Amino acid sequence: MNKLIITRWNGSVITLLQSGKETVSVNIEPEENQSVLGNIYIGKVNHIVKNINAAFVDIGGGQMGYLSLSDASILFADQRPYNGKLRQGDEIIVQVERDAVKTKAPVLTGNLNVTGRYFVLTSGKKQIGFSTKITDQAWKQEMKSYLESRKDEDFGMIVRTNAYKVPKEELESELVQLMDSFKEMLDNAKHRTCYNLLYSSAPSYLAGLRDSLKSSLEAVITDEPDIYEAIKDYLTQCQPEDLGLLTRYEDNLLPLGKLYRIEKTMDEALGKRVWLKSGGYLVIEPTEALVVIDVNTGKYSGKKELRETIKKVNLEAAEEIGHQLRLRNLSGIIIIDFIDMEAEEDRRILMDRLEGILSKDPVKTTVVEMTKLNLVEVTRKKIRKPLYEQALQMKEKVSL
């Protein structure tokens, strides 16, 4: 069972997802210059770079985004059909698919997504899809037949994990609301000017509520009156069954940030070295191109033979790496240098364990291979900024 803790910290809204006594993930959202991730704009094509088959699109406020032209889902603001050609000055509808990271511009897409708790509507792929975590084939077939009878030619549908076994009336209610919102947004685009914001994504703390697995949350706690009211309004409208989970924390002697040790959590989540219970440790170093994680035996003083010692530390490290990737929101290419193991059987056990751990990550994470140098390659989808960048952005704002 999980708790969602939301408060203000150093001029930003900080959201912590806790499982038992462990912080699973952290997100920091500045109250000014908020993330544009998920927002949909009318953008203007600034210039086209043919040799990389991409366009740079101005979405307003001096923000330039990168749009791959291999994305065939281009929607013009005036609704004229896309003939495969894009020109400088064209006004198109785009969504921010990835946040800006360091020197890289936000990544844009013409495949618009509107997300609810049970469904995602998409303008690009017009098929009906399902979360890979739904494995009940009979239920999927029944749901597919139902959705085909409701399908609209303007968009496709993805059934999210939370939809599984939910009563049809509840699913129908959200589907109607999403469809109406989607059509209204596209219709509004015809009458709006360039750089207009057509759709604003939910703040991270509301997105955390929406995306949490049904019945997995034990409590939602905040000590901020305005955030409490915003969450209450959202739950009343979208998740009334979870309204009883919301608590407004009021204790002037022990602030919420102190109670949940936010300072200590952030120090640990931003630190370079992570100690394992066995006495081994990880060294985590994000770079511009990739993230490097080194596993060391450290203070481990077990009495078992060397092979068992190495296997034990590596398996424990695999568990902690899964936790750290999610906690720090590390993404892109990740190279893990486990302690070398000579036995093929031990390497197979480690890879199987790592794959099992990373398969539970809500963000798509893939174990690619173990190279001849015994380095393990992992990829994790880039969506939000990593935690260290969020923290840096917050510090820069505080110092101004």
Buried (B, 14 or more C-beta within 10 A) or exposed (E): EBBBBBBBBBEBBBBBBBBEEEBBBBBBBBEEEBBBBBBBBBBBBBEBEEEEEBBBBBBBEEBBBBBBBEBEBBBBBEEEEBEEEBEEEBBBBBBBBBBBBEEEBBBBBBBBBBBBBBBBBBBBBBEBEBBEEBEEEEBBEEBBEBBEEEBEEEBBBBBBBBBBEBEEEEBEBBBEBBBEBBBEBBEBBEEBEBBBEBBEBBBBBBBBBBBBEBEEBEBBBBBBEEBBEBBBEBBEEBBEEBEEBBEBBEEEEEEBBEBBBBEEBBEBBBEEEBBBEBBBBBEBEBEEEBBBBBBBBBEBEEEEEEEEBBBBBBBBBBBBBBBBBBBBBBBBBBBBBBBEBEEEEBBEBBBEBBBEBBBEBEBEBEBEEBEEEBEBBBBBEBBBBBBBBBBBBBEEBEEE
